[in-house]
Amino acid sequence: MSWQSHIKQFGDYLKLERSLSANSIEAYVRDVEKLNQFVDLNFKGFSPLAISSKHLQGFLQFINELGMSTYSQARILSGLKAFYKYLLFEELVDKDPTSLIEGPKIGRKLPDTLEYLEIEKLLSAIDLSKAEGARSRAMIEVLYSSGLRVSELVELKINNVYHDIGFLRVIGKGNKERLVPIGKEALKYLKIYIDEIRVHVLVKKGFESHVFLNNRGTRISRITVFTTIKKLAAIIGLKKSISPHTFRHSFATHLIEGGADLRAVQEMLGHESITTTEIYTHLDRDYLRQVIQEFHPRS
């Protein structure tokens, strides 16, 4: 029996035997589908009945590296525990591989993932009447829309912004290039900054191609991005400790929780496959764009 057959029967069990609401059933099913995607990526051909605690630990490590908050990881593990309890109840497995797996510890410290409304508040706090504000809006929109690392943001080049197809060419770790889709809102504010603000900056030699510049005409620093975000957080009274990486975490979390394919998110983040033997499958550009349009809150 296939993963989808088991997942469908699990959903029926939750509805008929446990009388859960449609939203709860959808959440549980989505958690198991994420595990299915991970298994297809790394252990092709494995059925849910053949999954061990080792596979599950690898899956939890995978979603942790994607940037999901500890709360989200714990919730997904809860869904998987329910799935394997169902398989045990139906005598489809003779032991529960989730039984010895502990969820991530959720302490009092707030997770460094922002809710969408918090991101909207941060963006609304920016003074767009100032040149610095237009730059800040473009920077944060790009960070959240495309999941860039701060180092990738400050090194972004003008000729690597493809306005016509809605993609950025990003130079990541180890000088590896990848194409990342960028949402319409982010592209709009990026264009405003480049066309209306950046054109008035006296650019120093060697920095002509960098997108984001400081007042001295050189590339912005990582510290500038950090400081900008900290100031905005203070303006809106945000209690969470945030940084540029928070937007990368939020990007991944919001896509995955919205139902996006794990492999697509992995590719957009520029992560290596979790297993060294797995030959990573390059995803079609149109598919990555579709994922952003369908699952990103600011698509």
C-alpha positions as CSV (number, residue, x, y, z in Angstrom):
1,M,0.0,0.0,0.0
2,S,1.3,3.5,-0.9
3,W,2.0,6.4,1.4
4,Q,-1.1,8.2,0.0
5,S,-3.4,5.2,0.7
6,H,-2.1,5.1,4.3
7,I,-2.5,8.8,4.7
8,K,-6.0,8.8,3.3
9,Q,-7.0,6.0,5.7
10,F,-5.4,7.9,8.6
11,G,-7.5,10.9,7.7
12,D,-10.7,8.7,7.7
13,Y,-9.7,7.2,11.1
14,L,-9.3,10.7,12.6
15,K,-12.7,11.7,11.3
16,L,-14.7,8.6,12.1
17,E,-12.9,7.2,15.1
18,R,-11.7,10.4,16.8
19,S,-14.3,12.8,15.5
20,L,-11.7,15.6,14.9
21,S,-12.5,18.8,13.2
22,A,-11.7,19.3,9.5
23,N,-8.9,21.7,10.4
24,S,-7.3,19.3,12.8
25,I,-7.4,16.4,10.3
26,E,-5.9,18.6,7.6
27,A,-3.0,19.6,10.0
28,Y,-2.3,15.9,11.0
29,V,-2.4,14.8,7.3
30,R,-0.1,17.6,6.3
31,D,2.5,16.5,8.9
32,V,2.6,13.0,7.5
33,E,2.8,14.3,4.0
34,K,5.9,16.3,5.0
35,L,7.5,13.0,6.2
36,N,6.5,11.4,3.0
37,Q,8.3,14.2,1.0
38,F,11.4,13.8,3.1
39,V,11.4,10.0,2.6
40,D,11.0,10.4,-1.2
41,L,13.9,12.8,-1.2
42,N,16.3,10.6,0.8
43,F,15.0,7.0,1.0
44,K,13.1,6.4,-2.2
45,G,10.9,3.4,-2.0
46,F,10.5,3.2,1.7
47,S,6.9,2.7,2.9
48,P,5.6,4.3,6.1
49,L,5.6,0.8,7.6
50,A,9.4,0.5,7.1
51,I,10.3,3.8,8.8
52,S,12.5,3.6,11.9
53,S,13.3,6.1,14.7
54,K,16.6,6.8,12.8
55,H,14.6,8.0,9.7
56,L,12.4,10.1,11.9
57,Q,15.4,11.7,13.7
58,G,16.8,12.6,10.3
59,F,13.5,14.1,9.3
60,L,13.4,16.3,12.5
61,Q,17.0,17.4,11.8
62,F,16.0,18.3,8.3
63,I,13.1,20.5,9.3
64,N,15.2,22.1,12.0
65,E,17.9,23.0,9.4
66,L,15.2,24.5,7.2
67,G,14.6,27.0,10.0
68,M,11.3,25.8,11.5
69,S,10.7,27.0,15.0
70,T,10.8,24.5,17.9
71,Y,7.1,25.0,18.4
72,S,6.4,24.0,14.7
73,Q,8.8,21.0,15.0
74,A,7.0,19.8,18.2
75,R,3.6,20.1,16.5
76,I,4.8,18.1,13.5
77,L,6.2,15.4,15.7
78,S,2.8,15.3,17.5
79,G,1.1,14.6,14.1
80,L,3.6,11.8,13.3
81,K,3.0,10.2,16.7
82,A,-0.7,10.2,16.0
83,F,-0.1,8.6,12.7
84,Y,2.0,5.8,14.1
85,K,-0.4,5.2,16.9
86,Y,-3.1,4.7,14.2
87,L,-0.8,2.2,12.4
88,L,-0.2,0.4,15.7
89,F,-4.0,0.4,16.4
90,E,-4.6,-1.1,13.0
91,E,-1.8,-3.7,13.6
92,L,0.0,-2.5,10.5
93,V,3.2,-2.1,12.5
94,D,4.3,-4.0,15.5
95,K,6.1,-1.1,17.2
96,D,5.9,2.7,17.2
97,P,9.1,4.3,15.8
98,T,8.1,7.6,17.4
99,S,7.9,6.2,21.0
100,L,11.5,7.0,21.9
101,I,11.8,10.3,20.1
102,E,11.5,13.4,22.2
103,G,10.3,16.6,20.8
104,P,12.5,19.8,20.8
105,K,12.4,21.5,24.2
106,I,10.2,24.6,24.1
107,G,11.5,27.0,26.7
108,R,10.3,30.3,27.8
109,K,12.4,32.1,25.1
110,L,10.2,33.1,22.2
111,P,11.2,31.3,18.9
112,D,13.0,33.5,16.4
113,T,10.2,33.1,13.8
114,L,7.9,35.9,13.1
115,E,4.1,35.7,12.6
116,Y,3.0,37.3,9.3
117,L,1.2,40.1,11.2
118,E,4.4,40.9,13.0
119,I,6.2,41.2,9.6
120,E,3.5,43.5,8.3
121,K,3.9,45.7,11.4
122,L,7.7,45.9,10.9
123,L,7.2,46.9,7.3
124,S,4.5,49.5,8.2
125,A,6.9,51.1,10.7
126,I,9.3,52.1,7.9
127,D,9.3,55.7,6.9
128,L,9.1,55.5,3.1
129,S,9.5,59.3,2.7
130,K,13.2,58.9,3.4
131,A,15.8,57.3,1.1
132,E,17.0,55.1,3.9
133,G,13.4,53.9,4.4
134,A,13.0,52.9,0.8
135,R,16.2,50.9,1.1
136,S,15.1,49.3,4.3
137,R,11.7,48.3,2.8
138,A,13.4,46.7,-0.2
139,M,16.0,44.8,2.0
140,I,13.4,43.3,4.3
141,E,11.0,42.5,1.5
142,V,13.8,40.6,-0.3
143,L,14.9,38.8,2.9
144,Y,11.4,37.5,3.6
145,S,10.3,37.0,0.0
146,S,13.3,34.9,-1.0
147,G,14.8,33.5,2.2
148,L,18.3,35.0,1.6
149,R,21.1,34.9,4.0
150,V,22.3,38.4,5.1
151,S,25.6,37.7,3.3
152,E,23.7,37.0,0.1
153,L,21.6,40.1,0.5
154,V,24.6,42.5,0.8
155,E,26.3,40.8,-2.2
156,L,23.3,40.9,-4.4
157,K,24.1,42.4,-7.9
158,I,21.8,44.4,-10.1
159,N,22.4,42.2,-13.1
160,N,21.3,39.2,-11.0
161,V,17.8,40.7,-10.5
162,Y,15.6,39.3,-13.3
163,H,12.6,41.6,-13.2
164,D,11.0,40.0,-16.3
165,I,10.8,36.4,-14.9
166,G,10.7,37.3,-11.1
167,F,13.9,35.6,-10.0
168,L,17.2,36.4,-8.3
169,R,20.5,34.8,-9.0
170,V,22.1,34.3,-5.6
171,I,25.7,33.4,-4.8
172,G,25.5,31.3,-1.7
173,K,28.0,29.4,0.5
174,G,31.0,27.9,-1.3
175,N,30.3,30.3,-4.2
176,K,27.4,28.1,-5.3
177,E,24.8,29.8,-7.5
178,R,21.1,29.3,-7.3
179,L,18.0,30.9,-8.8
180,V,15.4,32.0,-6.2
181,P,11.9,33.3,-7.0
182,I,11.0,36.7,-5.7
183,G,7.4,37.8,-4.9
184,K,5.7,40.7,-6.7
185,E,5.7,43.0,-3.6
186,A,9.4,42.5,-3.0
187,L,10.2,43.0,-6.6
188,K,8.1,46.2,-6.6
189,Y,9.9,47.8,-3.7
190,L,13.3,46.6,-5.0
191,K,12.6,48.3,-8.3
192,I,11.5,51.5,-6.5
193,Y,14.8,51.5,-4.5
194,I,16.9,50.9,-7.6
195,D,15.1,53.3,-10.0
196,E,14.3,56.2,-7.6
197,I,16.8,56.1,-4.7
198,R,20.0,54.2,-5.7
199,V,20.3,56.3,-9.0
200,H,21.1,59.4,-6.8
201,V,23.9,57.7,-4.9
202,L,27.5,58.6,-5.9
203,V,28.8,55.0,-6.3
204,K,32.5,54.3,-5.6
205,K,34.5,52.3,-8.0
206,G,34.2,48.6,-7.4
207,F,30.6,48.8,-6.1
208,E,28.8,49.7,-9.3
209,S,26.9,46.4,-9.6
210,H,25.9,46.0,-5.9
211,V,22.2,46.5,-5.3
212,F,22.2,47.9,-1.8
213,L,24.6,50.8,-1.1
214,N,25.3,53.0,1.9
215,N,25.6,56.8,1.9
216,R,29.3,56.5,1.0
217,G,28.5,54.7,-2.2
218,T,29.9,51.4,-1.1
219,R,28.1,48.1,-0.4
220,I,26.0,48.0,2.8
221,S,27.4,46.0,5.7
222,R,25.8,43.1,7.5
223,I,25.8,45.4,10.6
224,T,23.6,47.9,8.8
225,V,21.0,45.2,8.0
226,F,21.1,44.0,11.7
227,T,20.8,47.6,13.0
228,T,17.9,48.4,10.7
229,I,15.9,45.4,11.8
230,K,16.6,46.0,15.5
231,K,15.4,49.7,15.2
232,L,12.2,48.6,13.5
233,A,11.6,46.0,16.2
234,A,12.0,48.7,18.9
235,I,9.6,51.0,17.1
236,I,6.8,48.5,17.1
237,G,7.7,47.2,20.6
238,L,8.4,43.7,19.4
239,K,9.7,41.6,22.3
240,K,11.2,38.8,20.2
241,S,15.0,38.9,19.6
242,I,15.2,39.1,15.8
243,S,17.9,39.4,13.2
244,P,18.1,39.1,9.4
245,H,18.2,35.3,9.8
246,T,14.7,35.5,11.4
247,F,13.2,36.4,8.1
248,R,14.9,33.4,6.5
249,H,13.5,31.2,9.2
250,S,10.1,32.8,8.8
251,F,10.2,32.4,5.0
252,A,10.8,28.6,5.4
253,T,8.4,28.1,8.2
254,H,5.5,30.0,6.5
255,L,6.0,28.1,3.2
256,I,6.2,24.7,4.9
257,E,3.3,25.3,7.2
258,G,1.3,26.5,4.2
259,G,1.8,23.2,2.5
260,A,4.8,23.9,0.3
261,D,6.9,21.0,-1.0
262,L,10.0,20.4,1.3
263,R,12.3,19.8,-1.6
264,A,11.3,23.2,-3.2
265,V,12.0,25.0,0.1
266,Q,15.3,23.2,0.4
267,E,16.4,24.3,-3.0
268,M,15.3,27.9,-2.5
269,L,17.3,28.1,0.8
270,G,20.3,26.6,-1.0
271,H,20.7,23.7,1.4
272,E,22.6,20.6,0.5
273,S,20.7,17.3,0.6
274,I,20.7,15.8,4.1
275,T,22.3,12.6,2.9
276,T,25.7,12.7,1.2
277,T,24.8,9.9,-1.2
278,E,21.7,11.5,-2.5
279,I,22.1,13.2,-5.9
280,Y,20.1,16.4,-5.5
281,T,17.4,16.8,-8.1
282,H,17.2,20.3,-9.6
283,L,13.7,21.6,-9.6
284,D,12.1,23.4,-12.6
285,R,12.1,27.2,-12.4
286,D,8.4,27.4,-13.1
287,Y,7.6,25.1,-10.2
288,L,9.6,27.2,-7.7
289,R,7.8,30.3,-8.9
290,Q,4.5,28.4,-8.5
291,V,5.4,27.4,-4.9
292,I,6.1,31.1,-4.0
293,Q,2.9,32.3,-5.6
294,E,0.7,29.6,-3.9
295,F,2.2,29.4,-0.5
296,H,4.0,32.6,0.4
297,P,1.9,35.1,2.4
298,R,3.3,38.1,0.4
299,S,3.1,36.4,-3.1
